[in-house]
Amino acid sequence: MAALYIACFTPAKAAQRPATLVHNNQPMATSFFDFTANSLEGQPVALSQFKGKKIIVINVASKCGYTPQYADWEQFYQANKDEVVVLGFPCNEFMGQEPGSAAEIAEFCQRNYGVSFPMFEKVNVKKGPDQAPLYQWLTTPEHNGWNEQEPGWNFCKYLINEKGELTHFFPSNVKPDSQLFLEAMGL
């Protein structure tokens, strides 16, 4: 049986890796809760409304091999939504696997996976001039305190604690039943 490789980056592990300085002229927030993102319906959502909960930020796509994870994350969200929120950010940067409009994404997620966790407008997650401000914060150590890891594919996860601090990064293959993930969540 092949071993499953799971990488998890935390502040302690990040300190062991060489730092990469990323310069950005945009002012950056110091907390996850300082951001606002647009819902799939185009309405601004202050992320401060999630204070007091653990937050899982996932870059999602409808035509990816990892797309069935929508069901896993919806089940996890339903079982834990008093303490945890899952936030989906559609992304079309990995082989065009999220080509749909906001309405098409919403309909696909609801019809196929019953997604009820908050979903947001399509964003760019890779470093560069078009990277969404939230993902700039998630991937810039000078702003989040330690992490430079950007999504390498769809369904990468960032874990933010109840205080708005980034605590972990998980790659695409990590599901909510992963022991590493459950330990990070304190479950």
HELIX and SHEET records of a PDB file:
HELIX    1   1 PRO A   11  ALA A   15  1                                   5    
HELIX    2   2 PHE A   32  ASP A   34  5                                   3    
HELIX    3   3 LEU A   47  PHE A   50  5                                   4    
HELIX    4   4 GLN A   69  ASN A   80  1                                  12    
HELIX    5   5 ALA A  102  TYR A  113  1                                  12    
HELIX    6   6 PRO A  133  LEU A  138  1                                   6    
HELIX    7   7 PRO A  141  ASN A  144  1                                   4    
HELIX    8   8 GLN A  179  MET A  185  1                                   7    
SHEET    1   A 2 THR A  36  ASN A  38  0                                        
SHEET    2   A 2 PRO A  44  ALA A  46 -1                                        
SHEET    1   B 4 VAL A  84  PRO A  90  0                                        
SHEET    2   B 4 LYS A  54  VAL A  60  1                                        
SHEET    3   B 4 LYS A 157  ILE A 160 -1                                        
SHEET    4   B 4 LEU A 166  PHE A 170 -1                                        
END                                                                             
